[in-house]
Amino acid sequence: MEAAENWDSVSQLVQSKVPALVQNLLSLEEGYEGWEDLGTIKEIEGTRLMTESGLYVVRAKGIIPAGPEEILALVSDLERKKLWDPMFVEGRVVKEFTPDLKVNYQHFYAPWPVSHRDFVFMSAVHRDADGTIVYTGTSIDLPWMPDVSGLVRGEMVRGGFILRPLGDRETKVTYLVHVDPRGMLPTMIVNKFQRSQTANVYKIKKIYLQPS
């Protein structure tokens, strides 16, 4: 028998997670002690930090010539996600509680012979009075969304974007990814994935550098 959907309890759960999730992401925004350099791509700096779990948090930082709301609209739009994340295959909003609080399903490419990964996660948008936007997420377990044949269900420990306005058309962007891909992955593939996160932020920047 399939598990019955209970979205009321999920709504309460995801709302309870938002404050700590936002603060957790903000705590990783600054500082370089313990962070390892992943290189710089066109002024987008990449670093990573080993956590107690043995997994890395990857961080990419840079200035993008667009406002925070405009960037949020881009990075939260599944129709445009392939423009900046080449590993994205497909995704959907499973449940929208409010425009700023959702449950999502997303499927990502991995090179042969590694299995593709998919994730079920909540996403939340938090706005501060100064115009800063924190767009964040973490995996949640829904019994009525079982593993998909041929895919490995990964875990998004935490991740998202911190968007700080600097002026009329400039935003300081910090992109953070802390993922457990699960399954057996060669170190080379893991390292390539982590370095690609810096490239993803550059791809976002490049979208706004193109002539309109």
VEXFIDO-261031 format. One record per residue: residue in three letters; x, z, y of N, C-alpha, C in turn. Coordinates in Angstrom, 1 decimal, padded with zeros to 4 digits. Atoms other than C-alpha are relative to their C-alpha. Example, Ala and Ser with C-alpha at 12.3 -4.5 7.8 and 13.67 -1.06 7.14 Angstrom:
2
 rest     nX     nZ     nY    caX    caZ    caY     cX     cZ     cY
  ala  000.9  000.0 -001.2  012.3  007.8 -004.5  000.9  000.0  001.2
  ser -000.9  000.0 -001.1  013.7  007.1 -001.1 -000.8  000.8  001.1
***
This chain:
212
 rest     nX     nZ     nY    caX    caZ    caY     cX     cZ     cY
  met  000.8  000.0 -001.2  000.0  000.0  000.0  000.9  000.0  001.2
  glu -000.8  000.0 -001.2  001.4 -000.9  003.4 -000.3  001.2  000.9
  ala  000.1 -001.1 -001.0  002.0  001.8  006.0 -001.0 -000.3  001.1
  ala  001.0  000.3 -001.0 -000.8  002.1  008.5  000.7  000.1  001.4
  glu -000.6 -000.1 -001.3  000.2  001.4  012.1 -000.6  001.1  000.8
  asn  000.5 -001.1 -000.9  000.0  004.4  014.4  000.7  000.0  001.3
  trp -000.7  000.3 -001.2  000.9  003.2  017.8 -000.1  001.2  001.0
  asp  000.1 -001.1 -000.9 -000.3  006.4  019.6  001.2  000.9 -000.2
  ser -001.1 -000.9  000.2  002.4  008.5  017.9  001.3 -000.7  000.4
  val -001.2  000.7 -000.5  005.0  005.8  018.6  000.1  000.0  001.5
  ser  000.0  000.0 -001.5  004.0  005.7  022.3  000.6  001.4  000.4
  gln -000.5 -001.4 -000.4  004.6  009.5  022.5  001.5  000.1 -000.3
  leu -001.4 -000.1  000.4  007.9  009.2  020.7  000.9 -000.8  001.0
  val -000.9  000.8 -000.9  009.4  006.4  022.9  000.0  000.6  001.4
  gln  000.0 -000.6 -001.3  008.2  008.0  026.1  000.9  001.3  000.0
  ser -000.8 -001.3  000.1  009.9  011.3  025.0  001.5 -000.3  000.0
  lys -001.4  000.4  000.2  013.2  009.4  024.4  000.6 -000.5  001.3
  val -000.5  000.7 -001.2  013.5  007.7  027.8  000.9  000.8  000.9
  pro -000.9 -000.7 -001.0  015.0  010.4  030.1  001.4  000.2 -000.6
  ala -001.3 -000.2  000.6  017.8  011.3  027.7  000.7 -001.3 -000.2
  leu -000.6  001.3  000.2  018.4  007.6  026.9  000.6 -000.5  001.3
  val -000.5  000.4 -001.3  018.8  006.8  030.6  001.2  000.8  000.4
  gln -001.1 -000.8 -000.3  021.1  009.7  031.2  001.2 -000.3 -000.8
  asn -001.1  000.3  000.9  023.2  008.9  028.2  000.7 -001.3  000.4
  leu -000.6  001.3 -000.4  023.7  005.3  029.4  000.8  000.2  001.3
  leu -000.7 -000.3 -001.3  024.6  006.5  032.9  001.3  000.7 -000.2
  ser -001.2 -000.8  000.3  027.2  008.9  031.4  001.2 -000.9 -000.4
  leu -001.0  001.0  000.4  029.1  005.8  030.1  000.4 -001.0  001.0
  glu -000.2  001.1 -001.0  029.0  003.8  033.3  001.4  000.0  000.5
  glu -001.3 -000.1 -000.6  032.3  005.1  034.8  001.0  000.6 -000.9
  gly -001.1 -000.7  000.8  035.6  006.4  033.6  000.7 -001.0 -000.9
  tyr -000.9  000.9  000.9  038.5  004.8  031.6  000.8  000.8 -001.0
  glu -000.8 -000.8  001.0  040.0  007.7  029.7 -000.6 -000.2 -001.4
  gly  000.4  000.3  001.3  039.9  006.8  026.1 -000.6 -001.4 -000.3
  trp  000.5  001.4  000.2  038.6  003.3  026.7  001.1 -001.0 -000.2
  glu -001.0  001.0  000.4  040.5  000.4  025.2 -000.4 -001.3  000.7
  asp  000.2  001.2 -000.7  040.9 -002.8  027.2 -000.3 -001.2 -000.9
  leu  000.4  001.2  000.8  039.1 -005.9  025.8  000.3 -001.3  000.7
  gly -000.3  001.2 -000.8  040.3 -008.3  028.5 -001.0 -000.2  001.1
  thr  000.8  000.4 -001.1  038.8 -009.8  031.6 -000.3 -001.5  000.0
  ile  000.4  001.4 -000.1  036.8 -013.0  031.9 -000.6 -000.2  001.4
  lys  000.6  000.3 -001.3  036.4 -014.3  035.4 -000.5  001.2  000.8
  glu  000.3 -001.2 -000.8  036.4 -010.8  037.0 -001.0  000.9 -000.7
  ile  000.9 -000.9  000.8  034.1 -009.3  034.2  000.9  000.7 -000.9
  glu -000.9 -000.8  000.8  036.0 -006.4  032.7 -000.6  000.5 -001.3
  gly  000.5 -000.5  001.3  035.6 -005.5  029.0  000.8  001.1 -000.5
  thr -000.7 -001.1  000.6  036.4 -002.2  027.4 -000.8  000.5 -001.1
  arg  000.8 -000.6  001.1  035.4 -000.2  024.3  000.6  001.4 -000.2
  leu -000.3 -001.5  000.2  035.4  003.5  023.4 -000.4  000.3 -001.4
  met  000.3 -000.5  001.3  035.6  004.9  019.9 -000.9  001.3  000.1
  thr  000.9 -001.2  000.0  032.8  007.4  019.2  000.3  000.9 -001.3
  glu -000.2 -000.9  001.1  032.7  010.3  016.8 -000.5 -000.6 -001.4
  ser  000.5  000.6  001.2  030.7  008.2  014.4  000.9 -001.1 -000.6
  gly -000.9  001.1  000.5  033.6  005.7  014.0 -000.5 -001.4  000.5
  leu  000.5  001.3 -000.5  031.6  003.0  015.9  000.4  000.0  001.5
  tyr -000.3  000.2 -001.4  032.6  001.6  019.3 -001.2 -000.2  000.9
  val  000.9  000.4 -001.1  030.6  001.6  022.5  000.8 -001.1  000.8
  val -000.6  001.0 -000.8  031.4 -001.7  024.3 -000.6 -000.1  001.4
  arg  000.5  000.0 -001.4  031.2 -002.0  028.1  000.6 -001.2  000.7
  ala -000.5  001.1 -000.8  031.4 -005.0  030.3 -000.6  000.2  001.5
  lys  000.4 -000.3 -001.3  031.3 -004.6  034.1  000.5 -001.2  001.0
  gly -000.4  001.0 -000.9  031.3 -007.0  037.0 -001.1 -000.1  001.1
  ile  000.9  000.2 -001.1  029.6 -008.2  040.2 -000.7 -001.4 -000.2
  ile  000.7  001.2  000.2  026.8 -010.8  039.9 -000.8 -000.3  001.3
  pro  000.6  000.4 -001.2  025.4 -012.7  042.9 -001.5 -000.2 -000.1
  ala  001.5  000.0  000.1  021.7 -011.8  042.4 -000.5  001.4  000.2
  gly  000.6 -001.4 -000.1  019.4 -008.8  043.0 -000.3  000.6 -001.3
  pro  000.3 -000.7  001.3  018.7 -006.2  040.3 -001.3 -000.5 -000.7
  glu  001.3  000.4  000.6  015.1 -007.2  039.8  000.1 -001.4 -000.6
  glu -000.2  001.4  000.5  016.1 -010.9  039.4  000.8  000.0 -001.3
  ile -000.9 -000.1  001.2  018.8 -010.0  036.8 -000.9  000.6 -001.1
  leu  000.9 -000.6  001.0  016.3 -007.7  035.0 -001.0 -001.0 -000.6
  ala  001.0  001.1  000.5  013.8 -010.6  034.8  000.7 -000.9 -000.9
  leu -000.8  000.9  000.9  016.5 -012.8  033.2  000.3  000.7 -001.3
  val -000.5 -000.5  001.2  017.9 -010.4  030.7 -001.1  000.6 -000.9
  ser  001.1 -000.4  000.8  014.5 -009.2  029.5 -000.9 -001.1 -000.4
  asp  000.8  001.2  000.3  013.1 -012.7  029.1  000.5 -000.6 -001.3
  leu -000.5  000.6  001.3  013.3 -013.8  025.5  000.1 -001.5  000.0
  glu -000.1  001.5 -000.1  012.7 -017.4  026.4  001.4 -000.4  000.6
  arg -001.3  000.3 -000.6  016.0 -017.3  028.4  001.2  000.7 -000.6
  lys -001.1 -000.8  000.6  018.1 -015.0  026.2  001.1 -000.8 -000.5
  lys -001.1  000.8  000.6  020.0 -017.8  024.5  000.9 -000.6  001.1
  leu -000.9  000.4 -001.1  021.3 -018.8  028.0  001.2  000.8  000.1
  trp -001.2 -000.9 -000.3  023.6 -015.8  028.0  000.4  000.7 -001.3
  asp -000.4 -000.6  001.3  023.6 -014.5  024.3 -000.1 -001.0 -001.1
  pro  000.0  001.1  001.0  024.6 -017.3  021.9 -000.3  000.5 -001.4
  met  000.3 -000.6  001.3  024.1 -014.9  018.9 -001.5  000.2 -000.2
  phe  001.4 -000.2  000.1  020.4 -014.5  019.6 -000.7 -001.2 -000.6
  val  000.7  001.0  000.7  018.2 -016.4  017.2 -001.5 -000.1  000.5
  glu  001.4  000.0 -000.4  014.6 -015.3  018.0 -000.4  001.5  000.1
  gly  000.5 -001.3 -000.2  012.6 -012.3  019.0 -001.4  000.0  000.5
  arg  001.4 -000.1 -000.5  009.2 -011.0  020.0 -000.2  001.5  000.5
  val  000.5 -001.4 -000.3  007.6 -008.0  021.7 -001.1  000.4 -001.0
  val  000.9 -000.5  001.1  005.9 -006.1  018.9 -001.1  000.8  000.6
  lys  001.1 -000.8 -000.7  004.0 -003.7  021.2  000.4  000.3  001.4
  glu -000.3 -000.3 -001.4  003.8 -003.4  024.9 -000.9  001.2  000.4
  phe  000.8 -001.2 -000.5  002.7  000.1  026.1 -000.2 -000.2  001.5
  thr  000.1  000.4 -001.4  003.4 -000.8  029.7  001.0 -001.1  000.3
  pro -001.0  001.0 -000.3  005.4 -003.6  031.4  001.5  000.5 -000.1
  asp -001.3 -000.6  000.0  008.4 -001.2  031.4  000.3  000.8 -001.3
  leu -000.2 -000.8  001.2  008.0  000.3  027.9 -000.5 -000.8 -001.2
  lys  000.4  000.9  001.0  008.0 -001.9  024.8  000.7  000.4 -001.3
  val -000.7  000.0  001.3  008.8 -002.1  021.1  000.3 -001.5 -000.3
  asn -000.5  001.4  000.2  010.8 -005.2  020.2  000.6 -000.3 -001.4
  tyr -000.7  000.5  001.2  012.0 -007.2  017.2  000.9 -001.2  000.4
  gln -000.9  001.1 -000.4  015.1 -009.4  017.6  001.0 -000.3 -001.2
  his -000.8  000.5  001.1  017.2 -011.5  015.1  001.2 -000.7  000.6
  phe -001.2  000.5 -000.6  020.8 -012.3  015.7  000.8 -000.7 -001.1
  tyr -000.9  000.8  000.9  023.2 -014.9  014.1  001.3  000.8 -000.3
  ala -001.3 -000.4  000.4  026.3 -014.0  012.2  000.6 -001.1 -000.8
  pro -000.6  001.1  000.7  028.8 -016.5  010.8  000.1  000.2 -001.5
  trp -000.1  000.0  001.5  028.8 -017.4  007.1  001.4  000.5 -000.4
  pro  001.1 -000.4  001.0  029.2 -015.6  004.7 -000.7  001.3  000.4
  val  000.6 -001.2 -000.4  028.0 -012.7  006.8 -001.5 -000.2  000.2
  ser  001.5  000.1 -000.2  024.2 -012.1  006.8 -000.3  000.2  001.4
  his  000.5 -000.3 -001.3  022.3 -012.3  010.0 -000.5  001.4  000.1
  arg  000.5 -001.4 -000.3  021.2 -009.0  011.6 -001.3 -000.1  000.7
  asp  001.2 -000.2 -000.9  017.9 -007.9  013.0 -000.2  001.4  000.3
  phe  000.2 -001.3 -000.6  016.8 -004.9  015.0 -001.5  000.2  000.4
  val  001.3 -000.4 -000.5  013.6 -003.1  015.7  000.3  001.2  001.0
  phe -000.4 -001.0 -001.0  014.0 -001.1  019.0 -001.0  000.1  001.1
  met  000.7 -000.2 -001.3  012.3  000.4  022.0  000.8 -000.4  001.2
  ser -000.7  000.3 -001.3  013.2 -000.8  025.5 -000.8  000.7  001.1
  ala  000.6 -000.7 -001.1  012.5  001.0  028.7  000.7 -000.4  001.3
  val -000.5  000.2 -001.3  013.0  000.3  032.4 -000.2  001.2  000.9
  his  000.1 -001.1 -000.9  013.9  003.1  034.8  000.5 -000.4  001.3
  arg -000.4  000.4 -001.4  014.1  002.6  038.6  000.3  001.2  000.8
  asp -000.3 -001.1 -001.0  015.8  004.9  041.1 -000.4 -000.4  001.4
  ala  000.4  000.3 -001.4  014.9  005.2  044.8  001.0 -000.9  000.7
  asp -001.0  000.8 -000.7  018.2  003.5  045.8  000.0 -001.4 -000.5
  gly  000.0  001.4  000.5  017.2  000.3  043.9  000.7 -000.2 -001.3
  thr -000.7  000.1  001.3  019.3  001.0  040.8 -001.1 -000.1 -001.1
  ile  000.8  000.2  001.2  017.7 -000.2  037.6  000.8  000.3 -001.3
  val -000.6 -000.2  001.3  018.5  001.1  034.1 -000.9 -000.6 -001.0
  tyr  000.7  000.7  001.1  017.3 -001.2  031.3  000.6  000.4 -001.3
  thr -000.6 -000.6  001.1  017.9  000.6  028.1 -000.8 -000.1 -001.3
  gly  000.7  000.1  001.3  017.0  000.7  024.4  000.7  000.8 -001.1
  thr -000.6 -000.6  001.2  017.5  002.3  021.0 -000.9 -000.3 -001.1
  ser  000.7  000.3  001.2  016.4  001.6  017.5 -001.1  001.1 -000.3
  ile  001.0 -001.0  000.5  013.2  003.2  016.1 -000.4 -000.5 -001.4
  asp  000.4  000.3  001.4  011.9  003.3  012.5 -001.5 -000.1  000.0
  leu  001.4  000.2  000.1  008.5  001.8  012.0 -000.3 -000.4 -001.5
  pro  000.3  000.3  001.4  007.3  002.0  008.4 -000.7 -001.3 -000.3
  trp  000.7  001.2  000.2  005.1 -001.0  008.9  000.8 -001.2  000.4
  met -000.9  001.2 -000.2  008.1 -003.2  009.8  001.2  000.1 -000.9
  pro -001.0 -000.1  001.0  010.1 -003.3  006.6  001.1 -001.0  000.3
  asp -001.1  001.0  000.0  013.4 -005.1  006.1 -000.5 -001.4 -000.3
  val  000.3  001.4  000.2  013.3 -008.9  006.2  001.0 -000.6 -001.0
  ser -000.8  000.5  001.1  014.6 -010.7  003.1  001.1 -001.0  000.6
  gly -001.1  000.8 -000.5  018.0 -012.3  003.8  000.7  000.5  001.3
  leu -000.6 -000.6 -001.2  018.7 -010.2  006.9  000.4  001.5 -000.3
  val -000.4 -001.4  000.1  020.5 -006.8  007.3 -000.6  000.6  001.3
  arg  000.5 -000.7 -001.1  018.6 -004.4  009.5  001.0  000.9  000.6
  gly -001.0 -000.8 -000.8  021.1 -003.0  012.1 -000.7  001.1  000.8
  glu  000.5 -001.1 -000.8  020.8  000.0  014.3  000.6 -000.2  001.4
  met -000.5 -000.1 -001.4  021.0 -000.1  018.1  000.0  001.5  000.3
  val -000.1 -001.5 -000.4  022.3  003.4  018.8 -000.4  000.2  001.4
  arg  000.4  000.0 -001.4  022.0  002.8  022.5  000.6 -001.3  000.6
  gly -000.5  001.2 -000.6  022.5  000.0  024.9 -000.8 -000.4  001.2
  gly  000.7  000.5 -001.1  021.4 -001.9  027.9  000.8 -000.3  001.3
  phe -000.6  000.4 -001.3  022.1 -002.7  031.6 -000.2  001.1  001.0
  ile  000.1 -000.8 -001.3  022.8 -000.6  034.7  000.2 -001.0  001.1
  leu  000.0  001.0 -001.0  022.0 -002.7  037.7  000.0  000.7  001.4
  arg -000.1 -000.7 -001.3  023.2 -001.3  041.1  000.1 -001.0  001.1
  pro -000.1  001.0 -001.1  022.4 -003.2  044.3  001.2  000.3  000.9
  leu -001.2 -000.1 -001.0  025.4 -003.8  046.6 -000.3 -000.6  001.3
  gly  000.4  000.7 -001.2  023.7 -005.9  049.2 -001.2 -000.9 -000.3
  asp  001.2  000.9  000.1  021.2 -008.7  049.7  000.0 -000.8 -001.3
  arg -000.1  000.9  001.2  022.4 -010.9  046.8  001.2  000.4 -000.9
  glu -001.1 -000.4  000.9  024.9 -008.8  044.9 -000.4  001.3 -000.8
  thr  000.4 -001.1  000.9  024.5 -006.4  042.0  001.3  000.4 -000.8
  lys -001.0 -000.4  000.9  027.1 -004.3  040.2 -000.7  000.2 -001.3
  val  000.6  000.0  001.4  026.3 -004.9  036.5  000.9  000.7 -001.0
  thr -000.7 -000.6  001.1  027.3 -002.6  033.7 -000.8 -000.2 -001.2
  tyr  000.7  000.3  001.3  026.4 -003.8  030.2  000.6  000.9 -001.1
  leu -000.5 -000.9  001.0  026.7 -001.3  027.4 -000.7 -000.3 -001.4
  val  000.5  000.3  001.4  026.3 -002.0  023.6  000.7  001.0 -001.0
  his -000.5 -000.9  001.0  026.6  000.6  020.9 -000.9 -000.2 -001.2
  val  000.7  000.5  001.2  025.5 -000.9  017.6  000.6  000.3 -001.3
  asp -000.5 -000.1  001.4  025.8 -000.1  013.9 -000.6 -001.2 -000.7
  pro  000.5  001.2  000.6  025.6 -003.5  012.3 -000.4  000.2 -001.5
  arg  000.3 -000.3  001.4  025.4 -001.9  008.8  000.5 -001.1 -000.9
  gly -000.5  001.0  000.9  026.4 -003.7  005.7  001.5  000.0  000.1
  met -001.4  000.2  000.0  029.9 -004.8  005.0  000.4 -001.2  001.0
  leu -000.4  001.1 -000.9  031.5 -006.7  007.9  001.6  000.0  000.2
  pro -001.5  000.1 -000.2  035.2 -007.9  008.2  000.3  000.5  001.4
  thr -000.4 -000.5 -001.4  037.1 -006.3  011.1  000.1 -001.1  001.0
  met -000.2  001.1 -000.9  037.8 -009.7  012.5 -001.4 -000.4  000.6
  ile  001.3  000.3 -000.5  034.0 -010.4  012.8 -000.5  001.1  001.1
  val  000.4 -001.1 -000.9  033.4 -007.0  014.4  000.7 -000.1  001.4
  asn -000.8  000.1 -001.3  036.2 -007.5  017.0 -000.5 -001.2  000.8
  lys  000.5  001.2 -000.7  034.9 -011.0  017.8 -001.3  000.3  000.7
  phe  001.3 -000.4 -000.6  031.4 -009.6  018.4  000.2  000.8  001.3
  gln -000.2 -000.9 -001.1  032.7 -006.9  020.7  000.6 -000.7  001.2
  arg -000.6  000.7 -001.1  034.8 -009.2  022.8 -001.0 -001.0  000.6
  ser  001.0  000.9 -000.5  031.9 -011.6  023.1 -001.0  000.6  001.0
  gln  000.9 -000.7 -000.9  029.9 -009.0  025.0  000.5 -000.2  001.5
  thr -000.5  000.3 -001.3  032.2 -009.5  028.0 -000.3 -001.4  000.4
  ala  000.4  001.4 -000.2  031.6 -013.2  027.7 -001.5 -000.2  000.4
  asn  001.4  000.1 -000.2  027.9 -012.6  027.7 -000.3  000.3  001.5
  val  000.2 -000.4 -001.4  028.0 -010.9  031.1  000.5 -001.1  001.0
  tyr -000.5  001.2 -000.8  030.1 -013.8  032.5 -001.0 -001.1  000.0
  lys  001.0  001.0  000.1  027.4 -016.2  031.2 -001.2  000.3  000.9
  ile  001.1 -000.3 -001.0  024.8 -014.3  033.2  000.5 -000.3  001.4
  lys -000.5  000.3 -001.4  027.0 -014.5  036.3  000.0 -001.5  000.3
  lys -000.1  001.5 -000.1  027.6 -018.2  035.7 -001.4 -000.6  000.4
  ile  001.4  000.5 -000.3  023.8 -018.8  035.8 -000.3  000.0  001.5
  tyr  000.3 -000.1 -001.4  023.7 -017.6  039.4  001.0 -000.6  000.9
  leu -001.0  000.7 -000.7  026.9 -019.4  040.4 -000.3 -001.5  000.1
  gln  000.4  001.4  000.1  025.3 -022.8  039.5 -000.8 -000.4  001.3
  pro  000.9  000.4 -001.2  023.9 -024.8  042.5 -001.4 -000.1 -000.4
  ser  001.4  000.1  000.3  020.2 -024.6  042.7 -000.6 -001.4  000.3
***
